[in-house]
Amino acid sequence: MRALLSFFALALAPSLLGAQSTTLDAKSKADLLATRELAWRAWFAGDNATLEAMLPAEFIGVGWGEGPWSTKAQSIASSQEFAAGGGKLTTLEFPKTEIQAYGDVAFVYSTYKVAFTAGGQPVVQEGRSTEVFVRKNGKWLHPGWHLDSGK
């Protein structure tokens, strides 16, 4: 119950603070979704430069496991470890995506399916994601994500 109340408080906060939801124009929406895809692919590829550029210093990542939340440095290190261990992304899909935009801030809610190899073994992970993006100087930054298994 507490989690449900917290969710509603977060969902209602922008309207309570007077923020108006906006509809992104086609280019902004395409750029946002391309940035989301780039973030996922960069993480699985161990693409340090891309992650450094898109994750701000205050980044918080909540992964699909039950481990601790990660900082920018920890998330990039995990990405590097995955790639260095031979991990490879084979499938990335977002079957359902909804976007809420408030000016230069966007919340992207999705279901996802990723397939990859880790330690030589195939893995398929499906779940839900809530990702936060902030547009700064015309580019979308990715200050946070929360993934779960959807179970």
Buried (B, 14 or more C-beta within 10 A) or exposed (E): EEEEEEEEEEEEEBEEEEEEEBEBEEEBBEBBBEBBEBBBEBBBBBBBEBBEBBBEEEBBBBBBEEEEEBBBEBBBBBBBEBBEEEBEBEEBEBEEBEBBBBEBBBBBEBBBEBBBBEEEEEEEBBBBBBBBBBBEEEEBBBBBBBBEEEE
